């Protein structure tokens, strides 16, 4: 581990202008690339006391052995140079966007003398026009086949084109009318370029002009009794309409926009992009990324914008994002003066952005599932975790505990169980914490673990199903929290004399695993599958606790509305809510329905309805005449 002070540059040597900096390891490899408005100020942040740095930053500066920088004229240049270097050097501590799949594009090679249209997955070339990305190759090939009927642009390779030139005979597409055959002089280079420009114009969303033009020509041909031409134009019109109908209208103002959705957790992020042209979704693409630095949502949006537009790809009229990047003006300069970068606040654009965000969440979920479904990865995760915690063997059964409450009220605990790296939901447990045990998190954790482990040591009379569920104790207990929660859990093990169960705590940042009595946490490597397993355990325990807490809090609010009913104690309130769920449904019930609830007699049922219905808002009354007024 290097001491950052050993390679810290003298403050006076670092310029105060915008630039890009690189940290290198002892072998000279670039491990981190960053940009800054003020290089001196930004680099000074890395050379603070190590104890105040974020754990990921601390690991980076202690891995590095040197730092260097390059001055640029503007912040936009810094942004694009940072992106170029990240692609070139692939630094281990930078966020790395990876396409969650390889997307096909429809490309038009406008840089050639005779522009060619073709399907490609390769990187964009300067000067060419690209449409998409499309989700499936078959969809783009079907679109191309329909388009070539109306805009017969060259689609053959360079070799096929040259052979046709030499022989003077066009290829099959030329014979069937799906190529204008510039190779044999059937159309001039200028006319073919105009045809390609019309193709690009239609694909870019300007569909109405061409549909109206073909329809007018069709009607003229029909009026002139040129029915063969009219029929051909009718088929052309239907082909273009079919291309247009492939994408439903999502924005009624027929705008051009890119919508960027984001979902992330502490370790990974998913970005999804919808390309909307002429109000229709023309393409979709997405990335997943490991979060290896301190990037938040706004930083990830900035990186997504850079990936999309830094290489010269034209930005549409609007780019809609869930949060603005750290420097919106710099990002707008990257996009171009004609592009509006903003966060939609209401209406159909906000709703569509929420749909894109839902796609990002689903992509992140599927990415996690692919890792979970990998038996090799699960086995490696358990082995890595066992080695990190110095266990004798991998922890095949792990139980994770979490506490949830609202400002100390409605305190609940959760226990989730993972066996062989997979959740076993049939053995999840939830605990209601009351009395002195609910005073703080450590007391609540002590109470929950005591109840769980007493059940293990001295089980009550069990059914066969219960006996099967708790056939053996956990190899490892994880608690959500740092040293205080771990100390509370260790007290339970000591009080019960349990020595054969390992214990650890998960700190909020997840990279830190706290062991009982240890001064420093265990840091799991970023590349370790164990880190992913620990994250899933903590998230699942938290989700399960929150779900129970919300249901208990809602039930408590319903129960409080029945407090004023005379003669209605806790047991009868519970029976009422079990039968009717909400106070509103109790209020609407008939006397006979209430009397059907155990413990509710005729007199008490009448008292309940009188009390609840007197609290309900009634009609407005004229206090002078007693007349009921209309609402």
N, C-alpha and C positions, 0 to 999 in steps of 0.2 A: 504494500500500500504506500503510495507516494505522499509526500507532504506538499500540499499545494503552495506553501510559502517558498519551496525550493525553486519553483519555476515562475513565480509571480512577477510579471513585468513591472518595472518602476512606473509609478503613476504618470510621471511627466513624459514617458515615452509613448503612451497610448493616446491617439488623437481623439478629439471630441466630436468628430464628424461621423456621418453615417457609414456603415460598413458591415462586413461579414467576417466572423471569426471562426477558427477551427481549433479544437483541442485534439492533440495527438498523444498516443500511448508511447511507452518506451521504445517500441519497435518502429515508430514513425507512422503507424496507421491512424487515420482520422477516425475519432470515436464520437465526435459531436460537432455539428455545424449550427451556428446561430447568427441572427442579424440584429442590428441595433441602430437606433437613431443617433445615439451617443455612445461610441465604443468604450470610452474611458469609464463612463458611469455604469454601463452594462457589465463590463468585465470585473469591475470592483465588487459587484454583487457575488461573484463566484469565490472571492478570496476573503470572505468573512470567517468568523469562528465556525468550525465545522459543526458545532452543536446547534447552531441556529439555521443551518441549511436543511432543506427538504432532503429526505433520505435518498431519493434518486439523484439529486444534484450532488450530494455528498459522495455517493458511489462514483459518479462521473469524474469529479475533480480529483479524487484519490486514485483513480485508474489512470488519469492523464499524466503526462510528463512534460508537456509544453503547450503553449498556446500561440497562435499567430493570427494576423488579421489582414484584410484588404479593404482599403477605403474606396467608396463609390460616391457618385455625385448626388444621387437621390435615394429616397427610401424605397421607391419602386425598383430601382436597380438592385438594391440590397435584397429585396424579396425574391427577385428572379434569379440572382446569383446564388442565394441560399438554396433555392429549389434545384438549380443545376448541380451544385456540389453534393447535395444529398443524393441525387440520382447517380452521380459519378462515384462517390466514395462509399455509399451505403453505410453510414456511421451507425454503430451499434446502439447508441443512446438516443438517437432521433426517432420520432414517430415515423413509422413506415406504412404508407398506404399500399395495400395489396388488393388488386381486383379480386372480388369474391367469385368472379367468373370471367371468361374471356368473351368479350362482346363483338359481334360482327358489325361493320359499318358499310354503308353504300358510299363508295368513293367516286369522284369525278375528277379526272386528271387534267385540270384546266391548264397546266403548265406545258402540255404537249401540243404539237401542231394540230393533231386530230384528237380532241379530248376523248378519253375512254371511260366508260362507267363499269365498275366491277365491285365485287364483294371482297372485303379485306378485314383482317384482324390486326394488321401491322400498325406501327406508330404513324401518326399523321406526318405528311410531307408538306412543306411550305408551298403555298399556291394552289393546292388541291382543295376541292370542296368535299366535305364529309357530311353524311346524313345518318342519324342514329344516335347512340347505338341501339340495335334491335336485340330483343331477347332471344330469338331463334333464327337460325340461318334460313330455314324453310320460309319464314315470313318475309325476309328481305328478298329472297329469290322470287317469290310469288309477286311481290311488289314490282321488282325489276321487270319481270315478264310482262306485266300489264302496262308498265310505263313505256316499254320499247315499242309497243304497238302504236302509240301516239307520238312519241319522241324517239325515232329510230336512231339513237346515238350508237356509235361504235362501241362494242363490248368485247371484242376479240383481243388476244394477246399480241405483243409486238411481232412474234414469229409468224402467227397466222396472217397478220396484216401484210407483212412483207411478201409472203408467198402469194397472196392474192394480187398484190401489186405486180409481181413478176409475171404471173400467169394471165392477168387481165380478166380473171373470173372471180366474182365475189363468192364468199362462203355461203353456207346454207341460210344463215340469218338474213343475208342480202336478198336471197331468192324468195323468202317467205315474208318480206316486208318488215322485218324487225331490226334492220340495219339499213341506213341510207347509202351504204357502200361507197364511202369516200376513197377507198383503196383503188377503185377502178374508175374514178372520176365521175361517178353518177351525181355527185354533189361537190361543190367547191369547199375549200378549207374554211372560207369565211361563212358560207351557209351552214356548214356542219358545226362551227363554233356557236353560231346563233341558236342552232337547235339544242346544243349542250347547255347554253345559258337559259333557254326556256325550260329544259329539264330541271336545272338547278332551281329556277324560280318557282316552279310548281312544287318541288320537294321542300322548299323553304317555307311553304305555306300560302303562297299567292295562287290559290286554286281557283277562286271564283272567276278570274279573268279568262282562263283557258276553258273552263266549263261553259261559260256564256258564249265564248267565241265559237266553239265547236257546235253548240246547240243552234246558234244563228245560221251557221253554214249548212247544217243539216236541214233546217227549215227551208233555206233558199234552194237547196238541191231538190227537195221534195216538191216545192212550188214549181220548179222548172221541169218536173217529171223525170229528173235524173235519179231514179230510185236506187240504182246500184250504188252511187256515191252517197246518197242519203243513208242507206243501210250500213255502209262502211263507217260513216261518221257516227251513226247511232251506236255501233259497236265500240268505237273509240270513246264516246261519251260514257258508255256503261263501264268501260275499263277504268277510266279516270274516277268515276264515282265510286267504284269498288275500292280503289286505292284510298280515296278520301274517307270512306266509311269504315275502313279498318281501324281507325282511331276515333273513339267517341269524343264529342265536345266536352271539355272539362272547364273551360273558361269562356263565358258568354261574350266577352269583349274581343274575342279572336286575337288576343295578344300573343306575343312571343316571349316566353319566360323560361328560365331554368329554376327549378325549386330544389333546394338542398335540405334533406332531413338528416338528423344526427341522433344516435343513441350511443351511450357509453357507460362503462362502469370504471372501477379503479384501474383495471388492467388493459381493457380493450375498448375499441370504438368501432362503430359501423356508420358509414355514410352512404346515403342513397340519393340519386339525382334523377328527377323527371325532366325531360326536355319537352317543353310544350311549344308548338309552333302553330300559329293560326288558331289558337284555342284548343288544339288537340294534342294529346300525348304522342309524340313522334318517336320517343326512345327513352330508355331507362338504363342506368348503370349504377354500380355500387362498389365500395371498397370496405375492407376491414383493416384495422390498424392496431398494432401493439402500442400502448402508451408507455414509453420508456423514459419520458421526462415529466415535467410538471404541467403539461398542456391541459387547459380547460376547454370548455365548449367553444369559446370565441377563438382560441388558438387553432383548434381543429377545423373550424369553418374557414379560417384564413388559409390553412394548408390545402383544404379542398378547393378553394377558389384558385390557388396557385396551380394545383395539378390540372384543373380544368382549362385555365386561360393563359398560363404563363408561356406556352409554346406558340402563341399567336392564334389560337382558335378564337373565332369571333364570338363575342358575348351578345346575347339577345337584348331586347329592350328592357327587360326586367330580370333581376336575379333576386329571388326571395329566399331568405335564410331564417332559421329559428332565433339566432342571436347574431349581432353584428360582430365583425372581427375587431381585434384590439384597436386598430387604426383604420376606421372606415374610409377616410379620405384617401389613404394610400391604396386601399383595395379598389376604390372607385377609379383611381388613376390607372390601375392595372387593367380594369375592365373596359375603360374608355368613357369618354364624356357623355356618350349617348345612352349609357346603361344606368338604370336606376337600381341601386343596391339597397334593399330595405327589409324590415321585418313586417309582414302583414299583420294587421291588428283585428280585422273583422272581414266578414263576407266570404265569398267562394274561394278566394286565394288563400285565406287563412285555413279554410277547411281542407283544401287540396294539400297544403303544406303539412297539415296534421296527418293526412293519408301517407305522404312521403315519409314522415317520421315513423309512422306505424310500420312501414316497410323496412326502415332501418332497424327498428326493434326486432322485427321478425328475422331479419338477416343475422343480427347478433345472436339471437336465440338459436338459430340453425347452426351458426358457426360453433357455438358452445356444444350443441348436441353432437355435431360431428366429432368433436374431441372426446365427448363423454362416451360415444359409441365405440371408440377405439379401445379394444381390450388391452392392446400393448401399452397405450398411453395410460390407462387406468392402473395397470400393474406397475408401470414406471412411477406413477404419482405416489402410490402407496410405499414403494421402495424408497423413493427420495424422501418422503415425509418421515419414514422410520429411521433413515440414516441421519436426517437433520436433527431429530429429537433423541437420537442415540438409543433407540428401542432395540430390543433383542430380535424382533421380527416385525415385518410390516403390520400396521394396525388394520386388521381385516374388518373390525366393527368399530365405528367411530360414532359417538353421541355428542351432539353440539347443543349448547344451552344459550338462550338469550332471554333478556328481561325487557318488557315494554310497559309503558305507563304514560299518563298525561298529567304532568306536574304532580306526581306522587299519588294520583288517584287511579282506580281500576287497574291495579298492578297485576300483570300476568307473566308467566314464564312459559318458554317453549322448549321442547326437546325433539330434535330431529335425528334420525338414524341413517347412517350410510354403511352398507355392507359391500365389500369388494369394490368400493369406489362408486356405488350407485345408491340413490335414495331408496329407503324401504319405508314407504309412507304408512303401511299398516301398523308400524311400531312407533309412529310419532306420538308424543304426549304433550298435553298442555296443562298448566298449573295456574290456579287462582291464588294470589298471594294477599293475605289480609293481616290485620293487627300489627304487632311490633315488627314483623318481618317485612312490612311494606314501607319502612321508614326511608330506606335508600337502596341503591342497586346491589351493594355488597351483601346487605342483610337478606334481600330477596333472593340473590343467587345462593346464599348459604341455605335458605329455607328450601328452595326447589331441589338442590342437590341432595340435601339430607333426606327429603321424602323419596327421591328416586333411589338412592343407595340403600336406605332402610328396606325398601321394597325388595332390593336384590339380596340383602343379608338375611332378612327375616320375613320372607314373603307370607302374606295372608293366604287363606284358602283360595286356591286358584281354580278356574275352569281349565279344561284341557287347552283351550285356545290361548288363554293368558300364559299358561306354563310354556307353551311352544314359543310365544313371542319373546319371552325373557329367559330363554334356555341357557344363555351364557352372558357374562358381563361384557362391557365394552373393553376393547384393547386400549382405547384412548378417549378421554373426555376433553372436549374443547369448550371453553367459555368465551363469550363475546366480551372482550374488555382487556385491559392491561393488568399491571401488577396488583391493584386492589382487588379486582375480581378473582384473579388467580390465587391470591392469598386467602380469600374467603372460601374458595373451593378446596384449597389444601387443608384448611381447618376442618372441613367436613370429613375428608379422608383420614385425618389424624384422629378425630373424635370417634370415628367408627372403626378405626384400626385397619383400614384398607391400604394395602401396600402393593397390590398387583395390578393396579390400573394407572396408566400414565395420564398426566394432566398438562394442559397448555392453554394459553389465552391468545386470542386473536385481536391485535390492536386494530384501530380504525383504518389505518392505511394498508392493512393486510400483509405488507411485506414483513411486519414484525410479529414474531411468535414469542410470547413470554412464557418462560418456565418458572416453576416455584423456586423462590430464593435466589434467582439469578439477577445480577445487576444490569446485564445487557441482553437485548433480545436476540433471537436467532433470525437471521435475514435469509430468506429463501432466494435462490438465484432466479433471475428473471426468466431464464429458459427452462426452469424446473416445472414439470407437470404437477408437482406437489402444490405449488402456489395456486394453480388453477383449481385444484381440488379444495384447498382451504377456502378460497373465495366462494365456491359454490356452497360449501357447508355453512359459512357465515350468512350468505344471502338467504339460503333456505330457512335457517333458524330465525332470521329477522322477519322474513315474510310470514312464517307460521305464527310468530308471536304477535305481529301487527294485526293479522287477520282476526285472531282471538280477542285481542284488545279492543278492536273496533266493534266487534259483535257484543262484547261485554259492556262497553261504554254506551252503545245504543240501547241495550236492554236496561241499563241503569237509568237512562233518561226516561224510558217508557215507565219504569217502575216508580220513579219519583212523581209522575203525574197521578198515581193511585194513592199517594201517601195521605191525602186529605179525606179519604173515604173512611168513616168510622167503622170499626170492627173488622177491617181488612188488614190482616197481618202478613208477614213475609211469605209464609207458605201459601196462603190463598192468592197473594199477588203473583207468585210464581206460577201457580196453577192457571190463573187467568191468562197470563202472557204465553204460557205453553199452548193454551187452547186457541187464543185469538191473535197472538203475535204483537199487535200494536194496540195502544189505547184507543185510537180512532175506531178500530173494529169492535172493541168492547163497547164503546159508546153507541155504535149502530146496532148492536145485538138486541134481540128480543129477550123478555124475561125468561122464557122457557129455555133459550140457549144458555143463559148464564146459570140457571139452576142445574143444567147438565154437567157443570164443572164440579169436580169433587170438592166438598167443603163449602159450597155456595148454596144457601137455602133461599126460600122465597123472600124473606124479609131483607136479607143481605143483598140479594140481587136487586131489589127495588131501591135500596140505599145507594148501590153503585150507580145505577142509571140516573137517579136523582142528582147525585153529586157531579157526575161527569157531564150530564146534559145541561146542568145549570151553569157550568163553566164555559160551555160552547157559545160562540157569538150568536145572538138571535136577531130578529128583524128590527129595523129602526122604528121607534114609536114616538108619536107626537105627545109630549108630556102634558099638554093642556087638554087635548080632546081624547087622548087614549087611542087614537086611530093609528093603525099600522101603515107605515109609509112604504112606498115602493123603493127598491134598491136604486 
